[in-house]
Amino acid sequence: MQVRPFPYEIGGARADLGTVVDIDSWARQARVPDRRKPGEHLAGDTITRMLGVESKAWDPDRFADLETVAGVARGALADARLDPADVTGVVLVTCTPYEVMLDQDAFALLRVLGIPDHVPPVQLGAGCAGLARAAAVVAATGTERALVVAYNVTSRISTGPDGALLPHYADINTVHPYGKNLWASPALFSDGAAALVLRRDEESEGLVLYSRDSQSFGTEPGLADPLIHFPGGGSRHPAGSPGSCELSGYGMNSPEIRRYYSRGMTLNHEALEEARPGYLKEVTRLYTHQASPLLVDAFREEMGVSAEQAPAHVRTIGNTAAVSTIALLHADLAAETIVPQEEVCFSVVGSGPERGALIVPVS
Protein backbone atom coordinates (compact mmCIF):
# COMPACT_ATOMS: atom_id res chain seq x y z
CA MET A 1 0.00 0.00 0.00
CA GLN A 2 1.51 3.30 -1.09
CA VAL A 3 1.50 6.46 0.96
CA ARG A 4 1.76 9.43 -1.38
CA PRO A 5 2.45 13.13 -0.88
CA PHE A 6 -0.70 15.20 -0.50
CA PRO A 7 0.25 18.81 -1.31
CA TYR A 8 -2.99 20.35 -0.05
CA GLU A 9 -4.34 22.29 2.89
CA ILE A 10 -7.88 22.52 4.26
CA GLY A 11 -9.27 25.94 3.44
CA GLY A 12 -12.76 25.53 4.86
CA ALA A 13 -15.16 22.99 6.34
CA ARG A 14 -18.83 22.97 7.24
CA ALA A 15 -21.32 20.37 8.47
CA ASP A 16 -25.06 20.25 9.11
CA LEU A 17 -26.42 17.32 11.09
CA GLY A 18 -29.98 18.51 11.39
CA THR A 19 -32.11 17.63 14.41
CA VAL A 20 -30.73 15.24 17.00
CA VAL A 21 -33.39 13.00 18.56
CA ASP A 22 -33.00 10.65 21.51
CA ILE A 23 -33.19 6.97 20.73
CA ASP A 24 -36.44 6.52 22.67
CA SER A 25 -38.20 9.08 20.48
CA TRP A 26 -36.73 7.51 17.36
CA ALA A 27 -37.83 4.03 18.44
CA ARG A 28 -41.40 5.16 19.08
CA GLN A 29 -41.63 6.54 15.55
CA ALA A 30 -39.65 3.82 13.76
CA ARG A 31 -41.61 0.96 15.38
CA VAL A 32 -38.99 -1.76 15.05
CA PRO A 33 -40.78 -5.10 15.56
CA ASP A 34 -39.65 -7.10 18.60
CA ARG A 35 -39.09 -10.53 17.12
CA ARG A 36 -39.22 -12.14 20.57
CA LYS A 37 -42.52 -10.51 21.46
CA PRO A 38 -44.87 -10.55 18.46
CA GLY A 39 -47.00 -7.44 18.24
CA GLU A 40 -44.58 -5.33 20.30
CA HIS A 41 -41.74 -3.00 19.27
CA LEU A 42 -38.17 -2.51 20.46
CA ALA A 43 -37.71 0.19 23.07
CA GLY A 44 -34.93 2.75 22.81
CA ASP A 45 -32.90 1.27 25.66
CA THR A 46 -32.92 -2.11 23.92
CA ILE A 47 -31.58 -0.56 20.72
CA THR A 48 -28.90 1.28 22.71
CA ARG A 49 -27.88 -1.95 24.40
CA MET A 50 -27.58 -3.68 21.01
CA LEU A 51 -25.95 -0.90 18.95
CA GLY A 52 -24.57 1.60 21.48
CA VAL A 53 -26.34 4.59 19.91
CA GLU A 54 -28.07 6.87 22.45
CA SER A 55 -29.41 9.50 20.03
CA LYS A 56 -29.44 10.17 16.28
CA ALA A 57 -29.23 12.98 13.75
CA TRP A 58 -32.54 12.35 11.99
CA ASP A 59 -34.24 14.99 9.89
CA PRO A 60 -36.06 13.81 6.74
CA ASP A 61 -37.72 17.21 6.27
CA ARG A 62 -34.50 19.21 6.49
CA PHE A 63 -32.84 16.84 4.02
CA ALA A 64 -35.83 16.59 1.70
CA ASP A 65 -33.75 17.90 -1.20
CA LEU A 66 -30.26 19.13 -2.07
CA GLU A 67 -30.69 22.63 -0.61
CA THR A 68 -29.28 21.72 2.82
CA VAL A 69 -26.35 20.00 1.09
CA ALA A 70 -25.80 23.11 -1.04
CA GLY A 71 -25.83 25.19 2.14
CA VAL A 72 -22.84 23.41 3.67
CA ALA A 73 -20.99 23.66 0.35
CA ARG A 74 -21.59 27.42 0.26
CA GLY A 75 -20.39 27.68 3.85
CA ALA A 76 -17.16 25.80 3.16
CA LEU A 77 -16.45 28.02 0.15
CA ALA A 78 -17.10 31.13 2.25
CA ASP A 79 -14.70 29.87 4.93
CA ALA A 80 -12.07 29.41 2.24
CA ARG A 81 -12.85 32.85 0.78
CA LEU A 82 -13.62 31.31 -2.59
CA ASP A 83 -16.33 32.10 -5.09
CA PRO A 84 -17.93 29.31 -7.13
CA ALA A 85 -15.95 30.51 -10.15
CA ASP A 86 -12.71 29.78 -8.25
CA VAL A 87 -13.46 26.06 -7.89
CA THR A 88 -11.45 23.83 -10.23
CA GLY A 89 -12.71 20.43 -9.09
CA VAL A 90 -15.77 18.99 -7.32
CA VAL A 91 -16.10 15.55 -5.76
CA LEU A 92 -19.51 14.49 -4.47
CA VAL A 93 -19.66 11.58 -2.02
CA THR A 94 -22.91 9.82 -1.09
CA CYS A 95 -24.44 6.36 -0.72
CA THR A 96 -27.98 7.79 -0.54
CA PRO A 97 -28.37 9.86 -3.73
CA TYR A 98 -31.63 11.69 -4.35
CA GLU A 99 -31.58 10.37 -7.94
CA VAL A 100 -29.78 7.15 -8.73
CA MET A 101 -29.02 7.53 -12.45
CA LEU A 102 -26.60 9.65 -14.49
CA ASP A 103 -25.03 11.40 -11.47
CA GLN A 104 -27.93 13.83 -11.42
CA ASP A 105 -27.20 14.84 -7.82
CA ALA A 106 -23.80 16.18 -8.87
CA PHE A 107 -25.14 17.99 -11.91
CA ALA A 108 -27.95 19.55 -9.87
CA LEU A 109 -25.62 20.62 -7.05
CA LEU A 110 -23.10 22.28 -9.36
CA ARG A 111 -25.94 24.07 -11.12
CA VAL A 112 -27.38 25.37 -7.83
CA LEU A 113 -23.96 26.47 -6.55
CA GLY A 114 -23.09 28.23 -9.80
CA ILE A 115 -19.94 26.18 -10.44
CA PRO A 116 -18.71 26.96 -14.00
CA ASP A 117 -19.78 24.53 -16.69
CA HIS A 118 -16.21 23.60 -17.62
CA VAL A 119 -15.71 21.95 -14.19
CA PRO A 120 -16.63 18.24 -14.56
CA PRO A 121 -18.47 16.72 -11.60
CA VAL A 122 -17.11 13.55 -10.04
CA GLN A 123 -19.79 11.67 -8.11
CA LEU A 124 -18.68 8.79 -5.90
CA GLY A 125 -21.21 6.21 -4.79
CA ALA A 126 -19.23 5.71 -1.63
CA GLY A 127 -19.98 5.00 2.00
CA CYS A 128 -17.97 5.42 5.16
CA ALA A 129 -14.54 5.62 3.51
CA GLY A 130 -15.66 8.08 0.87
CA LEU A 131 -13.45 10.88 2.15
CA ALA A 132 -10.32 8.79 1.58
CA ARG A 133 -11.36 8.00 -1.99
CA ALA A 134 -12.25 11.64 -2.61
CA ALA A 135 -8.84 12.77 -1.36
CA ALA A 136 -7.12 10.18 -3.56
CA VAL A 137 -9.09 11.44 -6.57
CA VAL A 138 -8.17 15.06 -5.80
CA ALA A 139 -4.50 14.11 -5.47
CA ALA A 140 -4.57 12.13 -8.72
CA THR A 141 -6.07 15.01 -10.69
CA GLY A 142 -3.82 17.65 -9.13
CA THR A 143 -6.67 20.17 -9.21
CA GLU A 144 -5.91 23.51 -7.57
CA ARG A 145 -9.05 24.19 -5.52
CA ALA A 146 -11.28 21.22 -4.82
CA LEU A 147 -14.69 21.19 -3.19
CA VAL A 148 -15.54 17.85 -1.54
CA VAL A 149 -19.20 17.44 -0.57
CA ALA A 150 -20.56 14.47 1.40
CA TYR A 151 -24.04 13.60 2.60
CA ASN A 152 -25.89 10.65 4.06
CA VAL A 153 -29.68 10.75 4.38
CA THR A 154 -30.74 7.42 5.87
CA SER A 155 -34.15 8.71 6.99
CA ARG A 156 -35.24 9.37 3.42
CA ILE A 157 -34.59 5.83 2.20
CA SER A 158 -35.70 3.78 5.23
CA THR A 159 -38.79 5.44 6.74
CA GLY A 160 -42.14 6.66 5.44
CA PRO A 161 -43.97 9.97 6.02
CA ASP A 162 -45.13 8.81 9.47
CA GLY A 163 -41.57 8.05 10.59
CA ALA A 164 -42.13 4.28 10.71
CA LEU A 165 -39.70 1.91 9.01
CA LEU A 166 -40.62 0.97 5.47
CA PRO A 167 -41.93 -2.63 5.30
CA HIS A 168 -38.82 -4.20 3.79
CA TYR A 169 -36.76 -2.80 6.69
CA ALA A 170 -39.29 -3.60 9.42
CA ASP A 171 -40.53 -7.06 8.43
CA ILE A 172 -38.54 -10.28 8.34
CA ASN A 173 -37.19 -9.87 4.83
CA THR A 174 -36.60 -13.33 3.39
CA VAL A 175 -35.34 -12.05 0.02
CA HIS A 176 -32.45 -9.80 1.08
CA PRO A 177 -29.32 -11.73 2.16
CA TYR A 178 -29.27 -9.71 5.40
CA GLY A 179 -33.02 -9.20 5.65
CA LYS A 180 -33.41 -10.64 9.13
CA ASN A 181 -31.77 -7.62 10.77
CA LEU A 182 -32.24 -4.97 8.09
CA TRP A 183 -33.78 -2.67 10.73
CA ALA A 184 -30.36 -2.19 12.32
CA SER A 185 -29.13 -0.03 9.42
CA PRO A 186 -31.61 2.84 9.94
CA ALA A 187 -31.15 2.44 13.69
CA LEU A 188 -27.38 2.95 13.42
CA PHE A 189 -26.98 5.27 10.42
CA SER A 190 -28.04 8.91 10.52
CA ASP A 191 -28.54 12.08 8.49
CA GLY A 192 -25.92 14.72 7.77
CA ALA A 193 -24.13 16.79 5.17
CA ALA A 194 -20.62 18.21 5.15
CA ALA A 195 -18.21 19.95 2.82
CA LEU A 196 -14.47 20.47 2.69
CA VAL A 197 -12.31 22.78 0.58
CA LEU A 198 -8.86 21.48 -0.34
CA ARG A 199 -6.39 24.03 -1.74
CA ARG A 200 -3.18 22.93 -3.42
CA ASP A 201 -0.14 24.00 -1.43
CA GLU A 202 3.27 22.82 -2.59
CA GLU A 203 4.75 23.55 0.86
CA SER A 204 2.32 21.18 2.57
CA GLU A 205 3.85 18.00 3.95
CA GLY A 206 0.52 16.19 3.81
CA LEU A 207 0.14 12.50 3.06
CA VAL A 208 -2.63 10.37 1.56
CA LEU A 209 -3.17 6.62 1.30
CA TYR A 210 -5.98 4.62 -0.24
CA SER A 211 -6.66 0.91 -0.72
CA ARG A 212 -9.53 -1.22 -2.02
CA ASP A 213 -8.04 -4.38 -0.45
CA SER A 214 -9.38 -6.48 -3.32
CA GLN A 215 -5.99 -7.93 -4.31
CA SER A 216 -4.66 -8.33 -0.78
CA PHE A 217 -5.58 -7.22 2.74
CA GLY A 218 -2.30 -6.72 4.52
CA THR A 219 -0.79 -10.21 4.60
CA GLU A 220 -4.19 -11.81 3.98
CA PRO A 221 -5.95 -12.57 0.69
CA GLY A 222 -8.01 -9.80 -0.87
CA LEU A 223 -11.66 -9.25 0.01
CA ALA A 224 -14.73 -9.52 -2.21
CA ASP A 225 -17.54 -8.93 0.30
CA PRO A 226 -18.80 -5.31 0.03
CA LEU A 227 -19.63 -5.27 3.79
CA ILE A 228 -22.82 -3.28 3.16
CA HIS A 229 -25.25 -5.00 0.77
CA PHE A 230 -27.82 -3.11 -1.34
CA PRO A 231 -28.43 -5.41 -4.32
CA GLY A 232 -31.78 -4.04 -5.57
CA GLY A 233 -32.68 -1.32 -8.05
CA GLY A 234 -29.96 -1.75 -10.67
CA SER A 235 -29.76 -3.79 -13.87
CA ARG A 236 -29.26 -6.98 -11.88
CA HIS A 237 -32.53 -6.53 -9.98
CA PRO A 238 -34.31 -3.70 -11.78
CA ALA A 239 -37.07 -1.70 -10.14
CA GLY A 240 -40.46 -3.37 -10.62
CA SER A 241 -39.06 -6.86 -10.99
CA PRO A 242 -39.91 -9.54 -8.38
CA GLY A 243 -37.90 -9.03 -5.20
CA SER A 244 -36.36 -5.70 -6.22
CA CYS A 245 -38.12 -3.80 -3.44
CA GLU A 246 -37.03 -6.25 -0.76
CA LEU A 247 -33.47 -6.10 -2.06
CA SER A 248 -33.42 -2.29 -2.06
CA GLY A 249 -32.20 -1.88 1.49
CA TYR A 250 -28.89 -1.51 3.30
CA GLY A 251 -27.94 -4.77 4.98
CA MET A 252 -24.85 -5.06 7.16
CA ASN A 253 -22.51 -8.05 7.24
CA SER A 254 -21.71 -7.27 10.87
CA PRO A 255 -18.98 -9.88 11.54
CA GLU A 256 -17.01 -8.83 8.45
CA ILE A 257 -17.54 -5.14 9.25
CA ARG A 258 -16.06 -5.61 12.71
CA ARG A 259 -13.09 -7.54 11.33
CA TYR A 260 -12.46 -5.08 8.52
CA TYR A 261 -12.72 -2.03 10.76
CA SER A 262 -10.30 -3.39 13.34
CA ARG A 263 -7.71 -4.67 10.86
CA GLY A 264 -8.19 -1.87 8.32
CA MET A 265 -7.72 0.92 10.84
CA THR A 266 -4.60 -0.81 12.14
CA LEU A 267 -3.20 -1.09 8.61
CA ASN A 268 -3.92 2.62 8.04
CA HIS A 269 -1.97 3.44 11.18
CA GLU A 270 0.94 1.18 10.31
CA ALA A 271 1.26 2.70 6.84
CA LEU A 272 1.24 6.26 8.19
CA GLU A 273 3.67 5.34 10.96
CA GLU A 274 6.10 3.90 8.40
CA ALA A 275 5.82 7.00 6.20
CA ARG A 276 6.06 9.45 9.09
CA PRO A 277 7.26 7.87 12.34
CA GLY A 278 5.58 9.39 15.39
CA TYR A 279 2.84 11.10 13.37
CA LEU A 280 0.33 10.76 16.22
CA LYS A 281 2.48 13.12 18.28
CA GLU A 282 2.54 15.65 15.44
CA VAL A 283 -1.15 15.86 14.51
CA THR A 284 -3.53 17.88 16.67
CA ARG A 285 -6.50 15.63 16.02
CA LEU A 286 -7.09 12.09 14.78
CA TYR A 287 -10.54 11.87 13.19
CA THR A 288 -11.57 8.23 12.86
CA HIS A 289 -14.64 6.97 11.07
CA GLN A 290 -17.53 6.66 13.52
CA ALA A 291 -18.63 3.13 12.69
CA SER A 292 -20.09 2.27 16.09
CA PRO A 293 -19.28 3.16 19.71
CA LEU A 294 -17.75 -0.25 20.40
CA LEU A 295 -15.42 -0.18 17.39
CA VAL A 296 -14.36 3.44 17.93
CA ASP A 297 -13.58 2.87 21.62
CA ALA A 298 -11.65 -0.33 20.89
CA PHE A 299 -9.46 1.36 18.28
CA ARG A 300 -8.68 4.36 20.49
CA GLU A 301 -7.69 2.01 23.29
CA GLU A 302 -5.51 -0.06 20.96
CA MET A 303 -3.73 3.07 19.65
CA GLY A 304 -3.41 4.57 23.10
CA VAL A 305 -4.89 7.90 22.02
CA SER A 306 -7.09 10.00 24.26
CA ALA A 307 -10.69 10.97 23.66
CA GLU A 308 -9.47 14.55 23.40
CA GLN A 309 -7.09 13.82 20.55
CA ALA A 310 -9.47 11.42 18.82
CA PRO A 311 -12.96 12.84 19.45
CA ALA A 312 -16.08 10.77 18.81
CA HIS A 313 -19.76 11.51 18.32
CA VAL A 314 -21.27 8.21 17.16
CA ARG A 315 -23.09 7.69 20.48
CA THR A 316 -24.89 11.00 20.17
CA ILE A 317 -25.54 11.33 16.43
CA GLY A 318 -25.09 7.82 15.02
CA ASN A 319 -23.03 6.84 11.98
CA THR A 320 -23.22 9.52 9.27
CA ALA A 321 -20.92 7.64 6.86
CA ALA A 322 -18.55 9.93 4.89
CA VAL A 323 -19.91 12.97 6.73
CA SER A 324 -18.67 11.82 10.14
CA THR A 325 -15.01 12.90 10.15
CA ILE A 326 -15.65 16.23 8.39
CA ALA A 327 -18.32 16.96 11.01
CA LEU A 328 -15.79 16.29 13.78
CA LEU A 329 -13.38 18.74 12.14
CA HIS A 330 -16.11 21.35 11.74
CA ALA A 331 -16.97 21.07 15.45
CA ASP A 332 -13.33 21.70 16.36
CA LEU A 333 -13.12 24.67 14.00
CA ALA A 334 -16.31 26.13 15.46
CA ALA A 335 -14.88 25.73 18.98
CA GLU A 336 -11.55 27.23 17.82
CA THR A 337 -9.61 24.29 19.22
CA ILE A 338 -7.53 24.09 16.02
CA VAL A 339 -5.27 26.97 15.02
CA PRO A 340 -3.95 27.70 11.50
CA GLN A 341 -1.28 25.38 10.13
CA GLU A 342 -1.90 22.65 12.66
CA GLU A 343 -2.14 19.23 11.06
CA VAL A 344 -5.02 16.81 11.42
CA CYS A 345 -5.33 13.17 10.42
CA PHE A 346 -8.38 11.42 8.98
CA SER A 347 -8.47 7.61 9.05
CA VAL A 348 -11.47 5.79 7.62
CA VAL A 349 -12.68 2.38 6.48
CA GLY A 350 -15.93 1.49 4.76
CA SER A 351 -18.01 -0.53 2.38
CA GLY A 352 -16.59 -1.51 -0.96
CA PRO A 353 -14.50 -2.50 0.85
CA GLU A 354 -12.13 0.46 0.89
CA ARG A 355 -10.05 2.39 3.38
CA GLY A 356 -7.54 5.18 3.59
CA ALA A 357 -6.15 8.07 5.54
CA LEU A 358 -4.74 11.54 5.06
CA ILE A 359 -2.65 13.99 7.02
CA VAL A 360 -3.30 17.57 6.05
CA PRO A 361 -2.75 21.05 7.55
CA VAL A 362 -5.68 23.34 8.31
CA SER A 363 -5.24 26.88 7.06
C-alpha positions as CSV (number, residue, x, y, z in Angstrom):
1,M,0.0,0.0,0.0
2,Q,1.5,3.3,-1.1
3,V,1.5,6.5,1.0
4,R,1.8,9.4,-1.4
5,P,2.5,13.1,-0.9
6,F,-0.7,15.2,-0.5
7,P,0.2,18.8,-1.3
8,Y,-3.0,20.3,-0.1
9,E,-4.3,22.3,2.9
10,I,-7.9,22.5,4.3
11,G,-9.3,25.9,3.4
12,G,-12.8,25.5,4.9
13,A,-15.2,23.0,6.3
14,R,-18.8,23.0,7.2
15,A,-21.3,20.4,8.5
16,D,-25.1,20.2,9.1
17,L,-26.4,17.3,11.1
18,G,-30.0,18.5,11.4
19,T,-32.1,17.6,14.4
20,V,-30.7,15.2,17.0
21,V,-33.4,13.0,18.6
22,D,-33.0,10.6,21.5
23,I,-33.2,7.0,20.7
24,D,-36.4,6.5,22.7
25,S,-38.2,9.1,20.5
26,W,-36.7,7.5,17.4
27,A,-37.8,4.0,18.4
28,R,-41.4,5.2,19.1
29,Q,-41.6,6.5,15.6
30,A,-39.7,3.8,13.8
31,R,-41.6,1.0,15.4
32,V,-39.0,-1.8,15.0
33,P,-40.8,-5.1,15.6
34,D,-39.7,-7.1,18.6
35,R,-39.1,-10.5,17.1
36,R,-39.2,-12.1,20.6
37,K,-42.5,-10.5,21.5
38,P,-44.9,-10.6,18.5
39,G,-47.0,-7.4,18.2
40,E,-44.6,-5.3,20.3
41,H,-41.7,-3.0,19.3
42,L,-38.2,-2.5,20.5
43,A,-37.7,0.2,23.1
44,G,-34.9,2.7,22.8
45,D,-32.9,1.3,25.7
46,T,-32.9,-2.1,23.9
47,I,-31.6,-0.6,20.7
48,T,-28.9,1.3,22.7
49,R,-27.9,-1.9,24.4
50,M,-27.6,-3.7,21.0
51,L,-25.9,-0.9,18.9
52,G,-24.6,1.6,21.5
53,V,-26.3,4.6,19.9
54,E,-28.1,6.9,22.4
55,S,-29.4,9.5,20.0
56,K,-29.4,10.2,16.3
57,A,-29.2,13.0,13.7
58,W,-32.5,12.4,12.0
59,D,-34.2,15.0,9.9
60,P,-36.1,13.8,6.7
61,D,-37.7,17.2,6.3
62,R,-34.5,19.2,6.5
63,F,-32.8,16.8,4.0
64,A,-35.8,16.6,1.7
65,D,-33.7,17.9,-1.2
66,L,-30.3,19.1,-2.1
67,E,-30.7,22.6,-0.6
68,T,-29.3,21.7,2.8
69,V,-26.4,20.0,1.1
70,A,-25.8,23.1,-1.0
71,G,-25.8,25.2,2.1
72,V,-22.8,23.4,3.7
73,A,-21.0,23.7,0.4
74,R,-21.6,27.4,0.3
75,G,-20.4,27.7,3.8
76,A,-17.2,25.8,3.2
77,L,-16.5,28.0,0.1
78,A,-17.1,31.1,2.2
79,D,-14.7,29.9,4.9
80,A,-12.1,29.4,2.2
81,R,-12.9,32.8,0.8
82,L,-13.6,31.3,-2.6
83,D,-16.3,32.1,-5.1
84,P,-17.9,29.3,-7.1
85,A,-15.9,30.5,-10.2
86,D,-12.7,29.8,-8.2
87,V,-13.5,26.1,-7.9
88,T,-11.5,23.8,-10.2
89,G,-12.7,20.4,-9.1
90,V,-15.8,19.0,-7.3
91,V,-16.1,15.5,-5.8
92,L,-19.5,14.5,-4.5
93,V,-19.7,11.6,-2.0
94,T,-22.9,9.8,-1.1
95,C,-24.4,6.4,-0.7
96,T,-28.0,7.8,-0.5
97,P,-28.4,9.9,-3.7
98,Y,-31.6,11.7,-4.4
99,E,-31.6,10.4,-7.9
100,V,-29.8,7.1,-8.7
101,M,-29.0,7.5,-12.4
102,L,-26.6,9.6,-14.5
103,D,-25.0,11.4,-11.5
104,Q,-27.9,13.8,-11.4
105,D,-27.2,14.8,-7.8
106,A,-23.8,16.2,-8.9
107,F,-25.1,18.0,-11.9
108,A,-27.9,19.5,-9.9
109,L,-25.6,20.6,-7.0
110,L,-23.1,22.3,-9.4
111,R,-25.9,24.1,-11.1
112,V,-27.4,25.4,-7.8
113,L,-24.0,26.5,-6.6
114,G,-23.1,28.2,-9.8
115,I,-19.9,26.2,-10.4
116,P,-18.7,27.0,-14.0
117,D,-19.8,24.5,-16.7
118,H,-16.2,23.6,-17.6
119,V,-15.7,21.9,-14.2
120,P,-16.6,18.2,-14.6
121,P,-18.5,16.7,-11.6
122,V,-17.1,13.5,-10.0
123,Q,-19.8,11.7,-8.1
124,L,-18.7,8.8,-5.9
125,G,-21.2,6.2,-4.8
126,A,-19.2,5.7,-1.6
127,G,-20.0,5.0,2.0
128,C,-18.0,5.4,5.2
129,A,-14.5,5.6,3.5
130,G,-15.7,8.1,0.9
131,L,-13.5,10.9,2.2
132,A,-10.3,8.8,1.6
133,R,-11.4,8.0,-2.0
134,A,-12.3,11.6,-2.6
135,A,-8.8,12.8,-1.4
136,A,-7.1,10.2,-3.6
137,V,-9.1,11.4,-6.6
138,V,-8.2,15.1,-5.8
139,A,-4.5,14.1,-5.5
140,A,-4.6,12.1,-8.7
141,T,-6.1,15.0,-10.7
142,G,-3.8,17.6,-9.1
143,T,-6.7,20.2,-9.2
144,E,-5.9,23.5,-7.6
145,R,-9.1,24.2,-5.5
146,A,-11.3,21.2,-4.8
147,L,-14.7,21.2,-3.2
148,V,-15.5,17.8,-1.5
149,V,-19.2,17.4,-0.6
150,A,-20.6,14.5,1.4
151,Y,-24.0,13.6,2.6
152,N,-25.9,10.6,4.1
153,V,-29.7,10.7,4.4
154,T,-30.7,7.4,5.9
155,S,-34.1,8.7,7.0
156,R,-35.2,9.4,3.4
157,I,-34.6,5.8,2.2
158,S,-35.7,3.8,5.2
159,T,-38.8,5.4,6.7
160,G,-42.1,6.7,5.4
161,P,-44.0,10.0,6.0
162,D,-45.1,8.8,9.5
163,G,-41.6,8.0,10.6
164,A,-42.1,4.3,10.7
165,L,-39.7,1.9,9.0
166,L,-40.6,1.0,5.5
167,P,-41.9,-2.6,5.3
168,H,-38.8,-4.2,3.8
169,Y,-36.8,-2.8,6.7
170,A,-39.3,-3.6,9.4
171,D,-40.5,-7.1,8.4
172,I,-38.5,-10.3,8.3
173,N,-37.2,-9.9,4.8
174,T,-36.6,-13.3,3.4
175,V,-35.3,-12.0,0.0
176,H,-32.4,-9.8,1.1
177,P,-29.3,-11.7,2.2
178,Y,-29.3,-9.7,5.4
179,G,-33.0,-9.2,5.6
180,K,-33.4,-10.6,9.1
181,N,-31.8,-7.6,10.8
182,L,-32.2,-5.0,8.1
183,W,-33.8,-2.7,10.7
184,A,-30.4,-2.2,12.3
185,S,-29.1,0.0,9.4
186,P,-31.6,2.8,9.9
187,A,-31.2,2.4,13.7
188,L,-27.4,2.9,13.4
189,F,-27.0,5.3,10.4
190,S,-28.0,8.9,10.5
191,D,-28.5,12.1,8.5
192,G,-25.9,14.7,7.8
193,A,-24.1,16.8,5.2
194,A,-20.6,18.2,5.2
195,A,-18.2,20.0,2.8
196,L,-14.5,20.5,2.7
197,V,-12.3,22.8,0.6
198,L,-8.9,21.5,-0.3
199,R,-6.4,24.0,-1.7
200,R,-3.2,22.9,-3.4
201,D,-0.1,24.0,-1.4
202,E,3.3,22.8,-2.6
203,E,4.7,23.5,0.9
204,S,2.3,21.2,2.6
205,E,3.8,18.0,4.0
206,G,0.5,16.2,3.8
207,L,0.1,12.5,3.1
208,V,-2.6,10.4,1.6
209,L,-3.2,6.6,1.3
210,Y,-6.0,4.6,-0.2
211,S,-6.7,0.9,-0.7
212,R,-9.5,-1.2,-2.0
213,D,-8.0,-4.4,-0.4
214,S,-9.4,-6.5,-3.3
215,Q,-6.0,-7.9,-4.3
216,S,-4.7,-8.3,-0.8
217,F,-5.6,-7.2,2.7
218,G,-2.3,-6.7,4.5
219,T,-0.8,-10.2,4.6
220,E,-4.2,-11.8,4.0
221,P,-6.0,-12.6,0.7
222,G,-8.0,-9.8,-0.9
223,L,-11.7,-9.2,0.0
224,A,-14.7,-9.5,-2.2
225,D,-17.5,-8.9,0.3
226,P,-18.8,-5.3,0.0
227,L,-19.6,-5.3,3.8
228,I,-22.8,-3.3,3.2
229,H,-25.2,-5.0,0.8
230,F,-27.8,-3.1,-1.3
231,P,-28.4,-5.4,-4.3
232,G,-31.8,-4.0,-5.6
233,G,-32.7,-1.3,-8.1
234,G,-30.0,-1.7,-10.7
235,S,-29.8,-3.8,-13.9
236,R,-29.3,-7.0,-11.9
237,H,-32.5,-6.5,-10.0
238,P,-34.3,-3.7,-11.8
239,A,-37.1,-1.7,-10.1
240,G,-40.5,-3.4,-10.6
241,S,-39.1,-6.9,-11.0
242,P,-39.9,-9.5,-8.4
243,G,-37.9,-9.0,-5.2
244,S,-36.4,-5.7,-6.2
245,C,-38.1,-3.8,-3.4
246,E,-37.0,-6.2,-0.8
247,L,-33.5,-6.1,-2.1
248,S,-33.4,-2.3,-2.1
249,G,-32.2,-1.9,1.5
250,Y,-28.9,-1.5,3.3
251,G,-27.9,-4.8,5.0
252,M,-24.8,-5.1,7.2
253,N,-22.5,-8.0,7.2
254,S,-21.7,-7.3,10.9
255,P,-19.0,-9.9,11.5
256,E,-17.0,-8.8,8.5
257,I,-17.5,-5.1,9.2
258,R,-16.1,-5.6,12.7
259,R,-13.1,-7.5,11.3
260,Y,-12.5,-5.1,8.5
261,Y,-12.7,-2.0,10.8
262,S,-10.3,-3.4,13.3
263,R,-7.7,-4.7,10.9
264,G,-8.2,-1.9,8.3
265,M,-7.7,0.9,10.8
266,T,-4.6,-0.8,12.1
267,L,-3.2,-1.1,8.6
268,N,-3.9,2.6,8.0
269,H,-2.0,3.4,11.2
270,E,0.9,1.2,10.3
271,A,1.3,2.7,6.8
272,L,1.2,6.3,8.2
273,E,3.7,5.3,11.0
274,E,6.1,3.9,8.4
275,A,5.8,7.0,6.2
276,R,6.1,9.4,9.1
277,P,7.3,7.9,12.3
278,G,5.6,9.4,15.4
279,Y,2.8,11.1,13.4
280,L,0.3,10.8,16.2
281,K,2.5,13.1,18.3
282,E,2.5,15.7,15.4
283,V,-1.1,15.9,14.5
284,T,-3.5,17.9,16.7
285,R,-6.5,15.6,16.0
286,L,-7.1,12.1,14.8
287,Y,-10.5,11.9,13.2
288,T,-11.6,8.2,12.9
289,H,-14.6,7.0,11.1
290,Q,-17.5,6.7,13.5
291,A,-18.6,3.1,12.7
292,S,-20.1,2.3,16.1
293,P,-19.3,3.2,19.7
294,L,-17.8,-0.3,20.4
295,L,-15.4,-0.2,17.4
296,V,-14.4,3.4,17.9
297,D,-13.6,2.9,21.6
298,A,-11.6,-0.3,20.9
299,F,-9.5,1.4,18.3
300,R,-8.7,4.4,20.5
301,E,-7.7,2.0,23.3
302,E,-5.5,-0.1,21.0
303,M,-3.7,3.1,19.7
304,G,-3.4,4.6,23.1
305,V,-4.9,7.9,22.0
306,S,-7.1,10.0,24.3
307,A,-10.7,11.0,23.7
308,E,-9.5,14.6,23.4
309,Q,-7.1,13.8,20.5
310,A,-9.5,11.4,18.8
311,P,-13.0,12.8,19.5
312,A,-16.1,10.8,18.8
313,H,-19.8,11.5,18.3
314,V,-21.3,8.2,17.2
315,R,-23.1,7.7,20.5
316,T,-24.9,11.0,20.2
317,I,-25.5,11.3,16.4
318,G,-25.1,7.8,15.0
319,N,-23.0,6.8,12.0
320,T,-23.2,9.5,9.3
321,A,-20.9,7.6,6.9
322,A,-18.6,9.9,4.9
323,V,-19.9,13.0,6.7
324,S,-18.7,11.8,10.1
325,T,-15.0,12.9,10.2
326,I,-15.7,16.2,8.4
327,A,-18.3,17.0,11.0
328,L,-15.8,16.3,13.8
329,L,-13.4,18.7,12.1
330,H,-16.1,21.4,11.7
331,A,-17.0,21.1,15.4
332,D,-13.3,21.7,16.4
333,L,-13.1,24.7,14.0
334,A,-16.3,26.1,15.5
335,A,-14.9,25.7,19.0
336,E,-11.6,27.2,17.8
337,T,-9.6,24.3,19.2
338,I,-7.5,24.1,16.0
339,V,-5.3,27.0,15.0
340,P,-4.0,27.7,11.5
341,Q,-1.3,25.4,10.1
342,E,-1.9,22.7,12.7
343,E,-2.1,19.2,11.1
344,V,-5.0,16.8,11.4
345,C,-5.3,13.2,10.4
346,F,-8.4,11.4,9.0
347,S,-8.5,7.6,9.0
348,V,-11.5,5.8,7.6
349,V,-12.7,2.4,6.5
350,G,-15.9,1.5,4.8
351,S,-18.0,-0.5,2.4
352,G,-16.6,-1.5,-1.0
353,P,-14.5,-2.5,0.8
354,E,-12.1,0.5,0.9
355,R,-10.1,2.4,3.4
356,G,-7.5,5.2,3.6
357,A,-6.1,8.1,5.5
358,L,-4.7,11.5,5.1
359,I,-2.7,14.0,7.0
360,V,-3.3,17.6,6.0
361,P,-2.7,21.1,7.5
362,V,-5.7,23.3,8.3
363,S,-5.2,26.9,7.1
